[in-house]
Amino acid sequence: MFQNRAEALALALPAAIFATVVFLLPVAILLSEGFRAGSAWSLSAYADFFSQTLNRIVFLRTFRLGLEVTAVSAVIGYAAAFAIVNLPANGKGRMIGLVTLPLMISPVARTYAWIVILGRTGIVNQAITGLGLSAEPLRLLFTETAVFIGLLQLFLPLMILSLISALENMPKDAIPAARVLGANWFQVFWKVILPLTREGLVVGGTLVFTGSLTAYITPAVLGGSKVLMLETLMYQQVSVANDFVSASVIAFILIVMSFAANILLKRLATARNRR
């Protein structure tokens, strides 16, 4: 397409400069705040951050919820994707459209809908009190369960779409061949489907885990100040305490966790493929 490499680099240079000035440079400046102690470089800000009990609790909660949302979305995603892939062409198109539809709706609207569902006068509490399971409405909002449900609903379509793409690229005769050779459905999934769709799982897992770590609206609305996550804590540090050093530390932690999750998923997929 290009006569030489220099021509291709010259065409890409304006976009690279724009991305560097608008995105990379501000992020680098923000992240550098966490490594400064006056005029010297230091890790004291990170030591101070993890020395506080609240920060450790928020860090572990964010990490745990990210893992839980990713694991549950993978289980539901495989079941949904496998069912969709085996539908006729017309049905498959409709179901993929339904899976994609929530992504076209603002996360703010999708999150506030859970207030109507999980509120004291919401559908869930009305059903619980109506069935006599509880004399009073339960407190469902501002709990880890509410945040988990909101994050799962928010990012599950990304996992399903990633797994649909991986399953469609899988050889059509792989599953029938395994069944003919005597494998049960668990063996088919563990030894055939999972290795052949590992790339889709890596992509979906990275998107879901990273999104769960960095989402702000859902934890802020459904968790509030009672269920702090790293992203809501970072907002408080900037807007309330005006502490950009702590915000820089949290931002760096989120970036490291996101990259670490992607690398770990790739290595696990590669190791399993070698076995």
C-alpha positions as a printed NumPy array, in Angstrom:
array([[  0.   ,   0.   ,   0.   ],
       [  2.853,   2.38 ,   0.851],
       [  6.032,   2.71 ,  -1.214],
       [  8.26 ,   2.717,   1.852],
       [  8.099,   2.593,   5.613],
       [  8.921,   6.291,   5.988],
       [  5.78 ,   7.239,   4.064],
       [  3.594,   5.132,   6.356],
       [  5.226,   6.626,   9.464],
       [  4.757,  10.138,   8.106],
       [  1.038,   9.54 ,   7.615],
       [  0.703,   8.133,  11.153],
       [  2.734,  10.95 ,  12.733],
       [ -0.132,  13.512,  13.128],
       [ -2.341,  10.971,  14.904],
       [  0.566,   9.913,  17.13 ],
       [  1.332,  13.529,  18.063],
       [ -2.327,  14.235,  18.82 ],
       [ -2.657,  11.135,  21.024],
       [  0.573,  11.968,  22.842],
       [ -0.33 ,  15.595,  23.566],
       [ -4.002,  15.073,  24.384],
       [ -3.874,  11.731,  26.205],
       [ -0.451,  10.261,  27.   ],
       [  1.222,  13.428,  28.278],
       [ -1.564,  14.419,  30.733],
       [ -1.769,  10.839,  32.025],
       [  2.009,  10.706,  32.489],
       [  1.966,  14.007,  34.396],
       [ -0.838,  12.754,  36.645],
       [  0.863,   9.441,  37.34 ],
       [  4.182,  11.116,  38.101],
       [  2.599,  12.915,  41.066],
       [  2.503,   9.652,  42.993],
       [  6.256,   9.121,  42.643],
       [  7.327,  12.566,  43.836],
       [  8.362,  13.542,  47.337],
       [  9.303,  17.174,  46.942],
       [ 12.058,  17.338,  44.348],
       [ 13.032,  13.672,  44.698],
       [ 11.475,  10.451,  43.453],
       [  9.967,   8.195,  46.099],
       [  7.408,   5.444,  46.746],
       [  6.335,   6.993,  50.032],
       [  2.914,   7.955,  48.626],
       [  2.172,   4.291,  47.891],
       [  3.381,   3.239,  51.34 ],
       [  1.151,   5.885,  52.924],
       [ -1.803,   4.798,  50.798],
       [ -1.608,   1.124,  51.765],
       [ -0.846,   1.926,  55.399],
       [ -4.418,   3.159,  55.851],
       [ -7.004,   0.49 ,  56.681],
       [ -9.77 ,   2.113,  54.632],
       [ -7.619,   2.191,  51.505],
       [ -6.719,  -1.485,  51.884],
       [-10.384,  -2.413,  52.326],
       [-11.378,  -0.4  ,  49.238],
       [ -8.546,  -1.938,  47.194],
       [ -9.489,  -5.513,  48.15 ],
       [-13.201,  -4.827,  47.576],
       [-12.535,  -3.426,  44.101],
       [-10.291,  -6.347,  43.186],
       [-12.736,  -8.935,  44.573],
       [-15.788,  -7.462,  42.851],
       [-13.854,  -7.272,  39.586],
       [-12.981, -10.968,  39.845],
       [-16.534, -11.94 ,  40.81 ],
       [-18.118,  -9.993,  37.958],
       [-15.626, -11.448,  35.476],
       [-16.115, -15.036,  36.671],
       [-19.917, -14.875,  36.684],
       [-20.02 , -13.115,  33.316],
       [-17.8  , -15.867,  31.858],
       [-20.152, -18.609,  33.103],
       [-23.286, -16.837,  31.883],
       [-21.512, -15.671,  28.727],
       [-20.505, -19.187,  27.63 ],
       [-24.05 , -20.494,  28.13 ],
       [-25.622, -17.557,  26.283],
       [-23.056, -17.512,  23.478],
       [-23.318, -21.255,  22.89 ],
       [-27.106, -21.024,  22.714],
       [-27.008, -18.053,  20.326],
       [-24.424, -19.605,  18.006],
       [-26.584, -22.722,  17.569],
       [-29.701, -20.753,  16.589],
       [-30.832, -20.406,  12.959],
       [-29.496, -17.388,  11.088],
       [-32.579, -15.218,  11.652],
       [-32.806, -16.063,  15.351],
       [-29.083, -15.534,  15.803],
       [-29.274, -12.049,  14.337],
       [-32.18 , -11.101,  16.596],
       [-30.488, -12.399,  19.725],
       [-27.212, -10.637,  18.924],
       [-29.241,  -7.464,  18.431],
       [-30.834,  -7.916,  21.859],
       [-27.41 ,  -8.486,  23.447],
       [-26.028,  -5.382,  21.727],
       [-29.032,  -3.191,  22.561],
       [-28.001,  -2.395,  26.177],
       [-24.656,  -1.085,  24.892],
       [-26.558,   1.607,  22.978],
       [-28.164,   2.906,  26.18 ],
       [-26.306,   5.309,  28.442],
       [-24.697,   3.613,  31.473],
       [-26.232,   6.379,  33.584],
       [-29.77 ,   5.417,  32.524],
       [-29.03 ,   1.713,  32.924],
       [-27.654,   2.282,  36.419],
       [-30.501,   4.499,  37.59 ],
       [-32.949,   1.84 ,  36.423],
       [-31.589,  -0.394,  39.175],
       [-32.685,   2.198,  41.747],
       [-36.266,   1.634,  40.597],
       [-35.786,  -2.132,  40.747],
       [-33.835,  -2.429,  44.01 ],
       [-35.316,   0.503,  45.96 ],
       [-37.45 ,   0.093,  49.08 ],
       [-40.572,   0.445,  46.936],
       [-39.041,  -1.28 ,  43.925],
       [-40.134,  -4.421,  42.124],
       [-37.865,  -6.743,  44.113],
       [-38.974,  -5.511,  47.532],
       [-42.618,  -5.536,  46.468],
       [-42.244,  -9.169,  45.455],
       [-40.475, -10.06 ,  48.716],
       [-43.072,  -8.419,  50.936],
       [-45.933,  -9.652,  48.757],
       [-44.779, -13.272,  49.088],
       [-44.418, -12.854,  52.841],
       [-40.661, -13.467,  52.812],
       [-40.057, -10.315,  54.84 ],
       [-42.311,  -8.053,  56.894],
       [-40.357,  -4.952,  55.875],
       [-38.568,  -3.961,  52.674],
       [-34.933,  -5.046,  52.553],
       [-32.052,  -2.628,  52.115],
       [-30.754,  -3.659,  48.714],
       [-29.32 ,  -0.371,  47.537],
       [-25.934,   0.863,  48.761],
       [-24.653,  -2.682,  49.209],
       [-21.962,  -4.733,  47.485],
       [-24.704,  -6.909,  46.009],
       [-26.251,  -3.91 ,  44.254],
       [-22.868,  -2.849,  42.865],
       [-22.167,  -6.41 ,  41.699],
       [-25.528,  -6.667,  39.914],
       [-25.081,  -3.271,  38.278],
       [-21.559,  -4.05 ,  37.043],
       [-22.596,  -7.488,  35.795],
       [-25.502,  -6.058,  33.81 ],
       [-23.254,  -3.311,  32.484],
       [-20.435,  -5.482,  31.114],
       [-21.994,  -8.904,  30.473],
       [-22.808,  -8.043,  26.806],
       [-19.084,  -7.5  ,  26.143],
       [-18.284, -11.013,  27.357],
       [-21.143, -12.576,  25.38 ],
       [-20.146, -10.835,  22.133],
       [-16.484, -11.845,  22.573],
       [-17.425, -15.479,  23.148],
       [-19.89 , -15.509,  20.238],
       [-17.095, -14.423,  17.921],
       [-14.779, -17.103,  19.316],
       [-17.394, -19.867,  19.077],
       [-18.25 , -18.955,  15.49 ],
       [-14.574, -19.338,  14.532],
       [-14.375, -22.763,  16.183],
       [-14.413, -25.785,  13.812],
       [-17.995, -26.976,  13.421],
       [-17.086, -30.665,  13.698],
       [-15.04 , -30.336,  16.913],
       [-17.932, -30.906,  19.333],
       [-19.611, -33.767,  17.373],
       [-16.218, -35.48 ,  17.031],
       [-15.601, -35.258,  20.785],
       [-19.071, -36.619,  21.526],
       [-18.588, -39.515,  19.107],
       [-15.325, -40.386,  20.876],
       [-17.205, -40.7  ,  24.167],
       [-16.599, -37.35 ,  25.856],
       [-19.328, -36.065,  28.149],
       [-20.424, -32.428,  28.03 ],
       [-18.071, -31.363,  30.817],
       [-15.117, -32.942,  28.985],
       [-16.262, -31.341,  25.724],
       [-16.27 , -27.919,  27.33 ],
       [-13.036, -28.321,  29.293],
       [-10.934, -30.033,  26.622],
       [-12.469, -28.755,  23.362],
       [-14.535, -25.568,  23.691],
       [-12.414, -23.768,  26.295],
       [ -9.036, -24.225,  24.523],
       [-10.494, -23.276,  21.128],
       [-12.215, -20.153,  22.458],
       [ -9.458, -18.966,  24.813],
       [ -8.811, -15.813,  22.765],
       [-12.43 , -14.736,  23.105],
       [-12.291, -15.437,  26.844],
       [ -9.117, -13.353,  27.184],
       [-10.655, -10.424,  25.305],
       [-13.979, -10.635,  27.156],
       [-12.338, -11.159,  30.532],
       [-10.046,  -8.186,  30.025],
       [-12.909,  -5.92 ,  28.98 ],
       [-15.15 ,  -6.988,  31.87 ],
       [-12.455,  -6.921,  34.562],
       [-11.012,  -3.595,  33.416],
       [-14.474,  -2.09 ,  33.07 ],
       [-15.463,  -3.288,  36.546],
       [-12.328,  -1.723,  38.037],
       [-12.683,   1.639,  36.327],
       [-16.469,   2.158,  36.183],
       [-17.528,   5.169,  38.223],
       [-21.254,   5.778,  37.693],
       [-22.464,   2.349,  38.8  ],
       [-20.488,   2.127,  42.09 ],
       [-21.244,   5.782,  42.867],
       [-25.009,   5.405,  42.364],
       [-25.597,   1.872,  43.662],
       [-22.866,   1.809,  46.299],
       [-22.665,   5.416,  47.396],
       [-20.334,   6.303,  50.245],
       [-21.129,   3.026,  52.046],
       [-19.514,   0.826,  49.384],
       [-16.457,   2.737,  48.23 ],
       [-14.511,   1.492,  45.221],
       [-11.14 ,   2.726,  44.021],
       [-12.699,   4.897,  41.327],
       [-15.16 ,   6.548,  43.74 ],
       [-12.381,   6.987,  46.281],
       [-10.246,   8.661,  43.616],
       [-13.096,  11.061,  42.83 ],
       [-13.382,  11.943,  46.512],
       [ -9.656,  12.548,  46.79 ],
       [ -9.76 ,  15.012,  43.879],
       [-13.1  ,  16.775,  44.367],
       [-13.345,  16.808,  48.18 ],
       [ -9.838,  16.511,  49.62 ],
       [ -8.045,  18.11 ,  46.638],
       [ -5.39 ,  15.412,  47.064],
       [ -3.953,  14.79 ,  43.614],
       [ -1.132,  12.649,  44.988],
       [ -3.544,  10.021,  46.338],
       [ -5.563,  10.24 ,  43.125],
       [ -2.374,   9.594,  41.155],
       [ -1.618,   6.552,  43.295],
       [ -5.114,   5.142,  42.748],
       [ -4.942,   5.806,  38.995],
       [ -1.601,   4.   ,  38.748],
       [ -2.96 ,   1.045,  40.751],
       [ -5.972,   0.759,  38.43 ],
       [ -3.742,   0.836,  35.338],
       [ -1.402,  -1.818,  36.755],
       [ -4.326,  -4.068,  37.72 ],
       [ -5.831,  -3.76 ,  34.24 ],
       [ -2.58 ,  -4.635,  32.442],
       [ -1.834,  -7.425,  34.938],
       [ -5.254,  -8.991,  34.333],
       [ -4.73 ,  -8.999,  30.566],
       [ -1.228, -10.501,  30.858],
       [ -2.375, -13.144,  33.354],
       [ -5.326, -14.203,  31.215],
       [ -3.096, -14.502,  28.144],
       [ -0.528, -16.586,  30.021],
       [ -3.168, -18.871,  31.474],
       [ -4.667, -19.389,  28.024],
       [ -1.231, -20.055,  26.511],
       [ -0.234, -22.452,  29.293],
       [ -3.466, -24.422,  28.942],
       [ -3.024, -24.589,  25.177],
       [  0.497, -26.029,  25.596],
       [ -0.808, -28.686,  27.988]])
